[in-house]
Amino acid sequence: MDNHKTPRLHGYGVRFDPEVQRYRVRNEITGEWLRQPTGELASFTFFGDAYSAWRQFEVHPRPGEA
């Protein structure tokens, strides 16, 4: 999916896609979306699952982390 076809999502890192009622994960540093092996955007039903995936996908020092 090209960037211009990516759904409009709100939030930082973990974003809710209202069209499919799922959470999406984005690397805010590179702008890259987390995708499944098939190339489709990865989606998560629960915020906690999406947040865990985001923490592994966007690796950079965060406040309070070494």
C-alpha positions in Angstrom: 0.0 0.0 0.0 1.4 3.3 -1.0 1.6 6.1 1.6 -1.1 8.1 -0.2 -3.4 5.1 0.2 -2.6 4.6 3.9 -5.8 5.4 6.0 -5.9 8.5 8.0 -5.0 7.6 11.5 -4.8 9.6 14.7 -2.3 9.2 17.6 1.4 8.6 18.0 3.0 5.3 17.2 -0.2 3.2 17.9 -3.0 4.6 15.8 -6.7 3.6 15.7 -8.1 3.0 12.2 -11.8 3.8 12.4 -12.5 2.2 9.0 -11.6 -1.3 10.2 -11.9 -0.7 14.0 -8.4 -1.9 14.6 -5.1 -0.4 15.8 -2.2 0.1 13.4 1.5 0.6 14.3 3.8 3.2 12.8 7.4 4.0 13.3 7.3 7.7 13.9 11.0 8.2 13.2 11.0 6.6 9.7 7.2 6.9 8.9 7.1 3.2 8.1 4.0 1.2 8.9 4.3 -2.3 10.5 3.2 -4.8 8.0 2.4 -8.5 7.9 4.6 -10.8 5.8 2.1 -10.5 3.0 2.7 -6.8 2.8 -0.7 -5.8 4.3 -0.8 -3.3 7.2 -0.7 -5.2 10.5 -3.7 -4.7 12.6 -4.5 -5.3 16.3 -7.8 -5.6 18.1 -6.3 -4.6 21.5 -4.3 -1.5 22.2 -1.9 -3.4 24.5 -1.0 -5.8 21.7 -0.4 -2.9 19.3 1.6 -1.0 21.9 3.9 -4.0 22.6 4.4 -4.4 18.8 5.2 -0.7 18.5 7.9 -0.9 21.3 9.7 -3.6 19.3 9.1 -1.9 15.9 10.3 1.6 16.9 13.5 1.0 18.7 15.0 4.2 20.1 15.9 5.6 23.5 12.7 6.8 25.3 12.6 9.0 28.4 13.7 7.1 31.4 15.2 4.2 29.4 18.9 3.4 29.2 
